[in-house]
């Protein structure tokens, strides 16, 4: 019996809930939102799909206690208007830091002991707070982090080279935010180092890095939110947990040297973070990671 909870039913949370139900990924789905009318609307919109699906999902609305035996909780609560007013992901910090206290207390009270995947922004800061306040282990809690930003880098590189983005490998590291960066020493296209290809075909790596960093704002400026790509990332991570896939990917994980969460490669399985994938970064790339960690820590403080 697969059971997943989604807390926060805005554009992202609702997209995740819809995908979980219509793809038959979970047998039971707990959906929770502070806005009870929104939760009821999403509940019945999902229920109305069931007669036309090949699978059945039991939908449980507005019940934190139902999370006690869930395999996974995905947190996607937030206040999108804060980003509009402030112009960066840290605009949500004040609102979401307060929301963490309420959500974490409810999760802890439920007796939940599964894996928590956080999307809520600023992702690295909120993931750190959720881990501390729920009392779950650092292995059980992680965030989507730069998993999405890495996909945006793959898209940018793929577009520039007329390649399927799946043929692009490598990592965007650091904060899921303005201090993130592409570790170009890790990036390959069909097994070929992009640093070498850039010289051969005159690729501007700085410009591609900027496209990855600003990709979210490109979408946000047109529709005033993002949902499909981040929901896809969350679903892939949830599937990695459910199937014990040992998926190697960048997520927001706890690094001892920084004492908080930050975007870095890890291996995801049934218990959450199985191991970290230690990278040999260049001196410049390591300095950027250190600086990004400093940015996160300042917001935590």
N, C-alpha and C positions, 0 to 999 in steps of 0.2 A: 504494500500500500504506500504510494508516493503522496506526500502531503507538503504543500508549499503555502506560505503566507506572504501576502503583499501588503505592506503598510504604506499608504499614500497612493491615492487614486487620481492623480493629475494625469497629464498627457502621457507621461512615461509609465507610471504604475498601471494605468488602464490598458495601455498597449501591451504591457507584459502579461497582465491578467488575460487579455483576449488571446494572446499567442499561446499561453499555457493551456487554455481550454480548447481552442480550436485545433491545436496540434496534438491534443491528448497527452500532454507531457506529465500532468499530475492527476491523481485520482480524487484528491480533495484539495480545494483551494479556499484559503481563508483570506478575505479582503477586508481591509480596515481603512477608514478615513475619518478625519475629524469632522468633516461635513457629512452628516448622516443622510441627507437627501441625495448627495452625490453617490454615496456608498449603495444606497437602495437602487438608484438609477443604474449603476454599473452592474449590480447583482442581477437585476431583471433583464438587462440587455444581454448579459451572458447566458442567463437561463433560457432566453428565447432562441439561442443558437442550438441548444442541445438536441432538439428534435430533428435537426438537419445535419448533425455530426455523426461520424462513425464511432465515436467514443463518448463516454459519459464521465462528467466531473461533478462531484458533490461540491456545491458552493456554500460556504459558511460565512455570513457577513457579520462584521462588527463584534467579534468575539475573541478578545486577547487570550482567554483561557484555552481556546481551541488550539492555540499554538504549542501547547505543552508537548505534543508528540509529533510536531512538524519536522520534516527533514531539513527544510530551508526556510529562512525568512529573507525576503528582499525588501529593504527599506528605500522608499522613493518619495518620502514626504518633503515638503518645501514650500517656498513662497516665490513663485516665478516673477512676481512684480518687483521684488527686491533687486533682481538682476537688472531689470529694465531701468530702475532708478539709479543704480550704482554703476552699471557698466562692466562689472566683472563678477566672477563666481563667488567671491568673498562677500558680495552684497547680501547673500542669504545667510551669512554667518550668525548674525544676532538673532534672527527669527529661528533658525534651525538649531542653534545651540540650546535655546529654551525648549524646543520641541523634543530634542534628544532626551532631556530629563524625564519628560512624560513617557515617551516611547520606551526608553530603556527600563524604566521602573515597571511598566506593564509587561515587557518581555521577561524580565527577571521574575516577576510575580507568577507568570504562567508556568514556570519550571522548564521553559524551552532549553534544550541542550543539543541543538543541531548546528547547522552552519548558517551564519548571517552574512549576506552579501549586501553591502551598502552602495547606493547610487547617490544619495542626497549630497548636495554641494554645500560648502567646499569639501569635496569627497575625502581627501586625506585627513583633514581636521575632524570631520564628523565621524569618520570610521574610527579614528583614535578615541574619540569621546564615547562612541557606542561600545567599544571593547572595554574601556575602563568602567563604564557605568552599568553594563549588563553583567559584568563579572565573567563573561565567557573567555575562553583562552584566546591567545593571539593567533592560534592556528584555526580556530573556529570562525574568526571574524576577518573579513577582508573586503576591499572595495573594488568597484569597477576600475577606478583609477585611470591609468594611461592605456588600458586595453582599447578604449575607444580612440584615443589620440593616435595610437599605433595604427589602427585601421584607417584613420584619416591620412596618416603619412603614406600608408600603402596605396591608398586611392590617389594621392597627389603624384607619387612616383609612377604608379601605373599609368596615369593619364599622360604624364610627360613622355613616357617611353612606349605608349600604346600597348601596354601589357595588362593582363588580368592582375588585379591587385593581390590575388592569392599567390602569384609568382614572386611577390616581394616579401622578404622576411626581414626581421630586425626589430628594434625597439625604440619607442619614445619613452623617456624616463623622467622621473621627478614628479612634481606637483601636477595634478589634473587642473591646470590653470596656466597663468601667464609665464611662470618660470620653468615650464616643461621644456624639453629639448629632444631632438633626435640624436641618438648615439650612432652617428654614421658609420663608425667602425664595425657596428653589428649588422649593418644593412647589406643584403645581397638581393640580386634579381636573377632568378633561375640559377642560383649558386654562384653567381659572379659578384665580386665586391663592387658596391656602387661607387666607392671612392675612385676606383680605376675607370669605371664606365663614365663617370662624370667628366673625366679628362678627355675621354675619347669622343664623347658626343656633346661636349660643352653644356653639361647640366649645371644649373645654379642651385647648389645644395642649400644655401641660406634661404633662397626663395621658397624652395620646397618645404623646408622646416617651418617657415612662416605660414605656408598654406595649411600645414597640419595643425599648427597652433591656433590659427584663426578660422579653422573649418567650422567649428561650432557656431561662431558668430556669423558666418556666412549664412548658415541655415536660420539662425535666430533672427537675423535682420529681416528675413522674408516672411517667416511664419510666427515669430515671437515665442518660439519654444523649439526644442528638439525632442524627438521621441523614437523614431524607427531604429537608428543606429545604436543608440544606447540601450534600447530594449533588446535588440539582437545580441548585444554583448552580454547583458545580464542573463538572457536565456541560455546562451552558450556556456556560461560559467555554471549556471544551475544544472545543466545537463552533465557537465563534467563532474559535479558533486554526486548527482544521482547515480551515474554509471561508473563512478570511481575511475574516470578516464585517464588520470595522470596527465592532464593537459598542461603543456608548458606555454605560458603566456605572461605578459606583463599585467599586474594588477596592483592595487594599493595594498601593500603588505607592511608588516612591522619589521623595521630594521633596528637591531640592537644599537648600532653606532649612533643612530639619531634619536632613539627612544620615542619614535612615533611612526605612523604609517606614511608611505611614500610609494610612488609608482616604480616598480622594479620587477624583474622576471621571477616567477615562481612556478611551482607545479601544483595543480589543483586536483584533488580527489575526494573520496567519500568523507574524510574528516576535515576537509577544508584545505589549508596550506600544508602540503606534504613536505616540501623543501624549497629553499631558495636556489635560484639558478645563478650562481656567482659569475659575474662578468669581469673580463679583463679590459677595463676602459682605458682610453688614453688619458694622459694627465689633464688635458683640457676638459674632457668629458666628465672626469671625476670631480673636477672643480665646479662644474655646472650642477652636478648632483648635490654636492655639498651646499652650494648657494640656494638651490631649490629647497633643500631640507631646512635651511635657515629661515626661508620665507614661511614655510609651514609652521615651524616652531614659534615664530613671532606671533602668528595668528592664534596658536594654541595658548600662548601665554596671555 
